[in-house]
Amino acid sequence: MKTVEITSGVHWVGAKDWDRKIFDALIPLPQGTSYNAYLVVGSKKTALIDTVNPGFEGELEEKINEIADVADIDYIVMNHAEPDHSGAIPYLLERNEKAVLVATKKGADIARAYYDVPEDRLMVVKDGDEVSLGGKTLLFIEAPWLHWPETMFTYLVEDKILFTCDFFGAHLARGFYDDDVPDLLTHAQRYFGEIIMPFSVMARKALQKIEGLEIEMIAPSHGPIYRNPGRIIEAYERWSGGETREKVLIAYVSMYGTNERIVKELAARLTAEGIEVVVYNLVNSDIGEIAKDLVDSRAIVLAAPTVLGGAHPLAVHAAYLVKALRPPARYALIIGSHGWHGKSNEALLEVLKGLNLELLGTLDVHARPGMGDYNELVRLTNLLINKVREG
Ligand SMILES: Cc1cc2nc3c(=O)[nH]c(=O)nc-3n(C[C@H](O)[C@H](O)[C@H](O)COP(=O)(O)O)c2cc1C
């Protein structure tokens, strides 16, 4: 893909990574991703906003050279220091003798540590600082913890474009503008769940901060550019505000079918009552999809057998992720099974400790589910339905 001029003097010079399958050695990328970088050309100065993942430096340089010489860039704006956006900084600083790296104070610390940026090539900015490129003014807005401590947004005043790096992003190689991707909000929700949800408080603060800005375009550093920013801002308000639906997320593991039978019975009863249900068998589930559904589920059910005196490792992993992602769910049910001494429920509750979840109950099936287990399941299901409907 060639460069794209998104408005006069503002060029997309990023890279599409169609082949990437995994992010942060953890999150599957079913549709690849993109590393968006933007070249802003003023009448006097030129700035590059964000860079690309290591391995794409040459592609970035080629694109920049279509518009201006890499050696002529005056500012490299680092909205976020994570290598997928800043990995090309050392390469660029080697090929350009004058550009300074623009970052927050914390960003500068990270740039020194990760990219060996020397002091004379660093320009520290704080909230409200501006840089004029000649007819194009960059305004810096500190937006920490989205998703590292140093993050900021850059606002291009004259063109009303907000560059937000990870915030409002989506892992997608396809599409260029939001209107090219009909299912974009689903991907954005998944990205929110994976990356932003643990920082929902900071997300709300950032949304308040940009409330008064006139925004014509949102240009994140992963996924399509929003020409209709209202849609994603409204979605982020809901997601970061912890707005949940009448929806239950069930994640389970079952070696010989005990938990599976219980979970299927539970899902069928919830569905019959008009409650939205998503069921994930943890053996073959994409954790990005689970993260997406955690964004708006009101209750979580974890079900797993006792294995070697604890919970099945896949369930421990899932519980750990739930704890780390801090979803807005309000209620939980924990279901387990055992052959001789049940330990799974206890182990999962230990992992989840500290989350603001109301535990509606536990069920621990001995070997295979019997009448007593099904009766208890009916009681717990009714309780869950009532709570989920209450809100
Ligand atoms: C590898 C393995 C380890 C197990 N470890 C325990 C254990 O430590 N304690 C226990 O009570 N049952 C243990 N069990 C028995 C299972 O917890 C029991 O069969 C349970 O009903 C399986 O539920 P599932 O079919 O949903 O996986 C173990 C079973 C297997 C296959």
The ligand as a Gaussian input file, in Angstrom:
#p B3LYP/6-31G(d) Opt

LIG

0 1
 C       -5.311000     -35.784000      35.024000
 C       -6.411000     -35.831000      36.027000
 C       -6.174000     -35.366000      37.288000
 C       -7.179000     -35.386000      38.251000
 N       -6.916000     -34.907000      39.494000
 C       -7.880000     -34.946000      40.436000
 C       -7.641000     -34.485000      41.759000
 O       -6.546000     -34.033000      42.094000
 N       -8.645000     -34.526000      42.661000
 C       -9.877000     -35.025000      42.339000
 O      -10.749000     -35.053000      43.191000
 N      -10.133000     -35.457000      41.087000
 C       -9.189000     -35.430000      40.130000
 N       -9.455000     -35.880000      38.875000
 C      -10.818000     -36.338000      38.536000
 C      -11.647000     -35.289000      37.822000
 O      -11.658000     -34.079000      38.545000
 C      -13.064000     -35.792000      37.641000
 O      -13.031000     -36.923000      36.802000
 C      -14.041000     -34.771000      37.084000
 O      -15.352000     -35.285000      37.153000
 C      -13.738000     -34.426000      35.624000
 O      -14.655000     -33.457000      35.166000
 P      -14.687000     -33.070000      33.597000
 O      -15.178000     -34.276000      32.866000
 O      -15.607000     -31.922000      33.465000
 O      -13.283000     -32.752000      33.235000
 C       -8.455000     -35.895000      37.922000
 C       -8.688000     -36.354000      36.620000
 C       -7.683000     -36.345000      35.686000
 C       -7.963000     -36.828000      34.303000

